[in-house]
């Protein structure tokens, strides 16, 4: 059902959803972008070119990040820049340890 929805609604530039969507938002599916006529808006050719190089979320590039568990909550209670930076440094080290399999 999910694939049918994606195929019939999101990827189909002729769907009623797409026709309403283009009135409100910028499309990011290249075929729908062109069918909508958004590519004819001056300057939009730059965006259309960038659709070829979309950025993937980090978890798609490194599936191991899904297994990282963060127990240190100091970042949420930090009140100074120094505390934030120290917390981020410690979190980065902890994530590196987990990704490299070190305890």
C-alpha positions as CSV (number, residue, x, y, z in Angstrom):
1,X,0.0,0.0,0.0
2,X,2.8,2.4,0.9
3,X,4.5,1.8,-2.5
4,X,1.2,2.3,-4.3
5,X,0.7,5.6,-2.5
6,X,4.2,6.8,-3.4
7,X,3.9,5.7,-7.0
8,X,0.3,6.9,-7.6
9,X,0.4,10.1,-5.6
10,X,3.9,11.3,-4.9
11,X,5.7,10.2,-8.1
12,X,2.8,10.7,-10.5
13,X,3.0,14.3,-11.8
14,X,-0.6,14.0,-13.1
15,X,-2.1,13.1,-9.7
16,X,-4.6,15.6,-8.2
17,X,-2.3,15.8,-5.2
18,X,0.6,16.9,-7.4
19,X,-1.6,19.5,-9.1
20,X,-2.6,21.0,-5.7
21,X,0.9,20.7,-4.3
22,X,2.5,22.7,-7.1
23,X,0.3,25.7,-6.2
24,X,1.8,25.8,-2.6
25,X,5.2,24.2,-2.5
26,X,8.3,23.6,-4.5
27,X,8.5,20.1,-5.9
28,X,11.6,18.0,-5.5
29,X,10.8,15.1,-7.8
30,X,12.4,16.0,-11.1
31,X,9.6,14.5,-13.3
32,X,6.9,16.3,-11.3
33,X,8.9,19.5,-11.2
34,X,9.0,19.6,-15.0
35,X,5.4,18.5,-15.5
36,X,4.3,21.3,-13.2
37,X,6.0,23.9,-15.2
38,X,8.0,25.1,-12.3
39,X,11.2,24.6,-14.3
40,X,10.0,27.5,-16.5
41,X,10.2,30.0,-13.7
42,X,13.3,32.2,-14.1
43,X,16.1,30.9,-12.0
44,X,14.5,27.6,-11.3
45,X,16.8,25.8,-13.8
46,X,19.5,26.0,-11.1
47,X,17.3,24.1,-8.6
48,X,16.3,21.6,-11.3
49,X,20.0,20.9,-11.8
50,X,20.5,20.4,-8.1
51,X,17.7,17.8,-8.0
52,X,20.2,15.4,-9.6
53,X,22.5,15.7,-6.6
54,X,20.1,15.4,-3.7
55,X,21.7,15.0,-0.3
56,X,21.0,11.8,1.5
57,X,20.4,11.8,5.2
58,X,23.4,10.6,7.2
59,X,21.6,7.4,8.3
60,X,21.2,6.3,4.7
61,X,24.9,6.8,4.1
62,X,26.0,5.0,7.3
63,X,23.4,2.4,8.5
64,X,25.5,1.8,11.7
65,X,24.3,5.1,13.0
66,X,20.9,3.5,13.7
67,X,22.5,1.4,16.4
68,X,24.2,4.3,18.3
69,X,22.7,4.9,21.8
70,X,23.3,8.2,23.5
71,X,22.9,8.2,27.3
72,X,24.6,11.5,28.1
73,X,21.9,14.2,28.4
74,X,24.3,17.0,29.4
75,X,23.7,18.8,26.1
76,X,20.1,19.4,27.0
77,X,21.0,21.0,30.3
78,X,24.0,23.0,29.1
79,X,23.6,26.7,29.7
80,X,26.9,28.1,28.4
81,X,28.8,27.9,25.2
82,X,31.7,26.1,27.0
83,X,29.3,23.5,28.4
84,X,27.7,22.9,25.0
85,X,31.1,22.5,23.3
86,X,32.3,20.1,26.0
87,X,29.2,18.1,25.7
88,X,29.4,17.9,21.9
89,X,33.0,16.9,22.1
90,X,32.2,14.1,24.6
91,X,29.2,13.0,22.5
92,X,31.3,12.8,19.3
93,X,33.9,10.7,21.1
94,X,31.2,8.4,22.4
95,X,29.6,8.0,19.0
96,X,33.1,7.3,17.5
97,X,33.6,4.5,20.1
98,X,30.3,2.9,19.3
99,X,30.8,3.0,15.6
100,X,34.2,1.6,15.9
101,X,33.0,-1.1,18.3
102,X,35.1,0.0,21.2
103,X,33.8,0.1,24.8
